[in-house]
Amino acid sequence: MYDKIISANKSFIDQTWEKLDGKLKQVAVRSRDKIPYTTVNGVHDDRQGKSISWWTNGFWGGLMWLMYLGSKNEEYRITAENAERLMDAAFANVAVLHHDVGFMWHIMSGANYRLTGNAEARNRNLLAAMTLASRYNISGKYIRSWNGDMAGWTIIDCMMNIPLLYWASRELGDPRFEKIAVAHADMAMRDHVRPDGSVAHIVSHDVENGDVIETLAGQGYAVGSSWSRGVAWALYGFVLSYIHTKKVEYLDTAKRVAHYFITNLVADDWLPIVDFRAPEEPKRYDSTAGAVAACGLIEIAKCVPEGEQKIYLDSAIKLLRAMEERFCNWQDDEDSVLQMGTERYNSDGKGDHIPIIYGDYFFVEAILKLRGEEFLAW
Ligand code: GLY
């Protein structure tokens, strides 16, 4: 079934890859000395300097490794290696680092090490893993997300950071890291994912025993609403935890979240809106949620029996096709591909409908998966 669906969509997959490579090989050279987040008038910005600890800073290097993997073009590798060196500045101030060290290093240095065996990249990824493990609250049994006075807060996004811990356990032959990841995933499955497959972005816990104090809207519309990128983080994050641990509850959770996500896309036009439970107007999209979810749906399709594959793989492809048609910018002289990302619901218009670097990252990752690439960056 899986291969049949891929064959039926082969020209879309191949043509989209050709367009990605045709454009990004030029961007790789133009933005070589930057750590981009978004674009200004079509040109990548640069998060070096005081923003070097920003959570998205690994996506550029990660994107370059994915493009290198798919094309073997050395220009991508050179830019990826440079991004990693530029990011070393973030290790100079560990006190400001946060749980997003998985996003920042595992898909960049972790990918480099797994692809090339580079010892410096391994060391960077181990530093990141040790930083993440150090955020574990032993009595509460969760990884704290942010710094400051939010010691009891967890956010669903962390499901994408814990693959770094699974890797560290395997790499060092030491189960400590994986045990922390599993304890956190169990908490997220219980406290963040609702029975209907929607997800609470933030949960505030009692720091002494982990009890839930309250859930918060976070980047979504309101308490009890359904921020689509948070749903996508859970969808992809739980199937990743399943792949690393083989705990069936994680796959079942990923499927439940996927069914909720797909239902909300079908109800609309296969383009993800920012919050599935926000007022219908004004209509605001978030392409990044779609790109993350597409990656997770493809991985679920690979994990389930053949008779179950169609709904996940078909949905991923419908979503990617809709975004390719409506949201992609193929102009060579502009630096980003996927447009219409949105940072959060309540933004007063700032950060709405903009290109965001992880949109390009996950869009490329999804297309590469459809091309049959088996390397799992997470
Ligand atoms: N991890 C923060 C976000 O998804 O915007």
Residues whose N, C-alpha, C, O or C-beta is under 5 A from the ligand:
A	BS01	LIG	D157 R229 E343
